[in-house]
Amino acid sequence: MIRNITNRILIILIVLSLALWIDLSQETISLPNPFDAGTNIFERDVAPRLGLDLQGGLQVLLEADVAEGTDISREDMETARGIVENRTNALGVSDNQIQVAGTTRIVGEFPGVEDADAILDIIQQTGLLEFVDTGDVAPEIDTILQTDYGVDPSTIPAATGEGEQPIYHTVMAGKDLRSIAVSPDQLGTNYVIDFTLTPEGTITFGNHTAANVGKVLTVTLDKRVISAPRINSAITEGAGIIEGNFTAEEANDLALKLKYGSLPIPLKVVETRIIGPTLGEDSLQKSLVAGLIGMTIVILFMGIYYRMPGIVADLSILFYAAIAFAIFKYFHFTLTLPGIAGFLLSTGAALDANILIFERIKEELRNGRSLNQAVDQGWTRAWPSIWESNLATIVTSIILLVFASVFGATIVKGFSLTLMIGVAISIFTAVFVTRTLLALFLQTFKPTNYERWFGI
């Protein structure tokens, strides 16, 4: 039998209390600081994260907008994914999931999004900022300029015919920016964008402005002119401003595009899918009802068929559910319909471990073992089967998770992640919780009628 059962029960009660505290909290959990009123020692947001299929939102499939046969590196796709994620996060979109799918596509999911147009607009902007030397020419705002940025100089044709647009030289690109901020201009009527430069950018910018005082340094975003100021003096301190009679909204929008970098490759929207909140709520309600029905049937079956051990298993399963949900909430896992399916499947794995143990115990009792011997032998002989079956499930879940991450299969990813976590928790509950509770019941009731208590 188990030694130090009191310590085990204490651990179970502590873990259960923490799990229930997280489960029953709607928004945040916190511990007040007894030494400083009004502050907390610890604070954590534990609001449940619901996926696209449970609360509605927007799903977007993006594809690299390049010529057929163009080689696109995995690094460029990952960089583009990170920039899209940063841009949408800055718009206040929470719990979004952006991942690379295959070699040229990116899948984006934005649960709870109401303004789909704003999302589509921000993620398609390449955000290529250029400081262009236009000499004495001050192009009009919104004019499209041709520049030599990223182009082999030997392939640039000369502008020989009247009306042909010249190709201007790009002095510096947005990659040399270190920080971006928005502030009112001197009159307070418009807004400007303050920027600081990297060490390399400071040298380049300083040399050009020192040699071109009085000339125009045009600022373009995606080749479109946004500002065309004249250089009044050399700027060697690595800081400057972009002027353009911007409103607060325009300045913030531009700063957002610049702050989160330039996409290494242009992206186009291949497909969009909007799921209404009503459909998502209906899916959630049906999932909860199905889970409740399934759990009720399982609890009744275990109690009727396995008697006292079955009741112990029921308590263990409820403990398992409380811990699993607390982990999902605390670590901000996004719950989806496939994820719920994986969780329910892992519940079956938890029951499977209990069934193996109880059947072994019954077999030992039929062979004339004492109760203590039967319990010890049942656990010892059932453990290899429990460990191997659960290990196989975990390995399979990891393979599915890797597959889903590489190919952007969000449905498979949610399923495999919750299944893997659920199986890991089920091992703990079967080995630690079920065994401890069973030992406590045996010590408390001291059953002698095995047919009545164990269903033999």
Helices and strands as residue ranges (DSSP letters): H 5-24, E 28-32, E 40-45, E 49-50, H 52-55, E 57-64, H 74-90, E 97-101, E 105-111, H 116-124, E 129-135, E 146-147, G 153-155, E 167-173, G 174-176, E 177-184, E 191-197, H 199-211, E 216-221, E 224-227, E 239-246, H 248-259, E 267-275, H 277-330, E 334-335, H 337-366, H 371-407, H 410-428, I 429-434, H 435-445, H 450-454
